[in-house]
């Protein structure tokens, strides 16, 4: 960890997260941390102890959110948090499959918008009981079947892989 990250961890440990809600300025700092793409996964793991849906939604979208964090957040009671997990490029296939059966249609709808999903997951969503979800999944499948959609999807996956390598190295 860099010196900055060590100081952030010290700050978070010092001011504690024994309560579910963060007081004013601490919440603002936490929100700034989760909006920073350089915040490491270890800090995000500490911040999920706060049960504010707005903060947890940002953590679920974060590029450094780890699989265990996403696993916890995919079962959060607030649908916006689960929907944010569905849009995270780091979300493992198992989590995405679990979200296909989410009881809230907004979660499944946002999942169906994700162009990085595998076609089998999109095909499952195309058969959803909610017509809006099914239509969105079919639209995404149609976009991906076009040459420019396939190329865009390939570039997104390559770009994501490169950013993951940079984060590790």
N, C-alpha and C positions, 0 to 999 in steps of 0.2 A: 504494500500500500504506500501511496505517496504521503508526504507530510500533511498535505491538505486533508486527505482522507482520514489520517490518524487523528487530526484535530477535530474533524466532524464526528468521528466515532467517540472521542473523548467527550465532546459537548453533549452528544445524545445520551451517553452513559451517565454523565454527571447530572443532567436535568431529568433523567429517568423517564420511563414510560410505564410506571406502575398504574397510572390512571388511563382510562380509555380515551379521554378527550384531552387534547393539548391546549394549554392556555394561549391566548392571542398571538404574541410574538413567536412563540415556539412553533405554533401551527404554521405561521407564515414562513418560517425558516424551513420547516419540513416540506412545505409545498414547493419552495424554491429548490430544495434538494432533489425532489422527485421530478422536477421539470428540467433538471440539468442532465443531459445525456451522458456526462462523464461520471455521475454518481455510481459508485460500485455496488454490485449486488449485495455485499455484506451490509451496507448502510440501508438498502431497501428492506433487507430481512429484519432489521431493527424497527424500521418505520411501519411495518405491517401490524405492529402491536397497537397502533392507533386505529380506532374503529370508525374513522370518518370516511364515508363513501367517496367523497370528492378526492381525498388524498389516495385512497386505495385504488380508485380508477386510474389515476396517474401512474401509480406503481405498476398496475397491470399492463399499462401501455409501454412501460419503460423498456428500452432495448437491453438493459442489463438485468432485468428480472430473471431470476433463476427458475428452473423447473419446479423445485419445491414451493417457491413463492407463488407461482402461477397455479400450482395444484391447490394450494390453500384458497387462493382468490377465486378459483372457478366454482367454489362451493359457497361463496359469500351470499348472504340473503338479499343483497341489493342487486337488481338485474344490470344496472349500469357497470358495476364492477365486473360481473361475469362477461358482459358484452365486450368490455375492454380487453379481457383475456383472449377473447376470440379473435381479436385483431393483432395480437402480438405475434410477430414472426418467429419468436423463440418457443411458442407454445407447442409442446409435444403432440404428436398425433393422437395419443390416448385422451388427452384433455379436450382436443377438438371434437373427437367422437363423443365424449361425454356431453359436451355443449350442444351437440346435434339433438339431444333429447331433453334439453333444458325446457322447463315448463313455461318460461316466459317467451312469447313470440319475438320480442325485440332482440333478445339475445341470439336467437336463431337467425333472424333477419340480418343482423350485423355480421354474423358468421358467414352467411350466404353471400355477403358482399366481398369477402376476402378472396382476392384473386390468387393468393398463394396456396389455397387449399388444394388437396389432391382431388382428382375428378371423382373418386369413389365417395368422398365426403360430400362434395357438391351434388352428386347424383342422389345421395340419401336425402339431402335437403330439398332437392327438386321434387321429392315425393311427400313433402311435409303436408300435414293436414291444414296448415294455415296457407291460404292462397297467395298472400303477399310474400311469405318466405319462399314458397315453391317458385313463384315468378322470379324473385331476385336470384335464386340459385340457377334457374334456367338462363337468365340474362348473363350471369357470370360465366356459365359454361359456354354460352354462345360467343362471348367476347374472347374467351380463351381458345376457342376453336379457330378463330381468325389468325392468320399469320402474325399480324402486328401484336395481337394479344399474347400469343405464345412467346414472341420475342420479348415483350415487356415483362412477362412472368419470369423468363429466363434471366433477364438483366437484373430484376429485383432479387432473385435468389443468389446470383453471383455477387451483387452489391452487398447483400446481407452476409454472405460468407466472408467477404473481404473485411467488412466491419467487425465481424466476430474475431477474425485473425488479428486485426489491429488491437482489439480490446485485450486479447490474451497476451500478445507480444508487446 
